[in-house]
Amino acid sequence: MKQKILNYLRQSFGIEGEDALELYSSFIATLDENISKFDSYIDEENYADLARTAHTIKGCAMNSGHQEMAQIALKVEMAAKNKNKPDCQLFSAKLKELYSVLE
């Protein structure tokens, strides 16, 4: 997946080499920081912060060309806006699975 994202950055934005690696590292750091908050937001039923955090991840994934992650983050965001805890849990777990193959 890393190479796919690096190719996307090169093809879409003309970003290569160290600059692309730096953006990839920033993508991973942003995901790490935000995904780690999901469980506590869900446990606390803090749907506003969960939706905002999922929105951040969605944008980050879209900018990096990871469409599947962006789609799942959108599902988390919508479930949070609807205060649907089971779906928040389900899609959060799927998002974490996608993230785990990036690390």
C-alpha positions in Angstrom: 0.0 0.0 0.0 2.9 2.4 0.7 4.1 2.2 -2.8 0.6 2.7 -4.2 0.3 5.9 -2.1 3.7 7.1 -3.2 2.7 6.4 -6.9 -0.5 8.4 -6.3 1.4 11.4 -4.9 3.8 11.3 -7.9 1.1 10.9 -10.6 -1.4 13.3 -9.0 0.8 16.0 -7.7 4.2 15.4 -9.1 5.7 14.8 -5.7 8.6 12.3 -5.6 11.5 11.1 -3.6 12.0 12.6 -0.1 9.0 14.9 -0.4 6.7 12.0 -1.1 8.2 10.0 1.8 7.7 13.0 4.1 4.1 13.3 3.1 3.6 9.5 3.6 5.1 9.8 7.0 2.8 12.7 7.8 -0.2 10.7 6.6 0.8 7.8 8.9 1.3 10.2 11.9 -2.0 11.9 11.3 -3.8 8.5 11.2 -2.0 7.3 14.3 -2.9 10.4 16.3 -6.5 10.3 15.3 -7.4 6.6 15.1 -6.1 6.2 18.6 -8.9 8.5 19.8 -11.7 6.4 18.4 -12.2 3.9 21.2 -12.5 6.5 23.9 -14.8 8.7 21.8 -17.1 5.7 21.2 -17.0 4.5 24.8 -17.9 8.1 26.0 -20.5 8.4 23.2 -18.7 11.6 22.2 -20.1 11.6 18.7 -19.2 15.1 17.8 -15.5 14.6 18.3 -15.7 11.1 16.6 -17.4 12.6 13.6 -14.8 15.4 13.4 -11.9 13.0 13.8 -13.3 10.7 11.1 -13.7 13.7 8.8 -10.0 14.5 9.3 -9.0 10.9 8.5 -11.3 10.9 5.4 -9.6 14.0 4.0 -6.2 12.8 4.8 -6.9 9.4 3.1 -8.4 11.2 0.0 -5.4 13.4 -0.3 -3.2 10.3 -0.2 -5.2 8.4 -2.7 -6.4 5.7 -0.2 -10.0 5.7 -1.4 -11.1 2.6 0.6 -9.9 4.2 3.8 -11.7 7.5 2.9 -14.9 5.6 2.3 -14.8 3.8 5.6 -13.9 7.0 7.4 -17.0 8.6 5.8 -19.0 5.7 7.2 -17.6 6.3 10.7 -18.4 10.0 10.3 -22.0 9.4 9.2 -22.5 6.8 12.0 -21.3 9.2 14.5 -23.5 12.0 13.2 -26.4 9.5 13.5 -25.2 8.5 17.0 -25.2 4.9 15.9 -22.8 3.2 18.3 -22.8 -0.3 16.7 -21.9 1.1 13.3 -19.3 3.4 14.8 -17.7 0.3 16.4 -18.0 -1.7 13.2 -16.5 0.9 10.8 -13.9 2.0 13.3 -12.7 -1.6 13.5 -12.5 -1.8 9.7 -10.6 1.5 9.6 -8.1 0.2 12.1 -7.6 -2.9 10.0 -6.8 -0.8 7.0 -4.4 1.3 9.1 -2.6 -1.7 10.4 -1.3 -2.7 7.0 0.2 0.8 6.5 2.3 0.8 9.7 
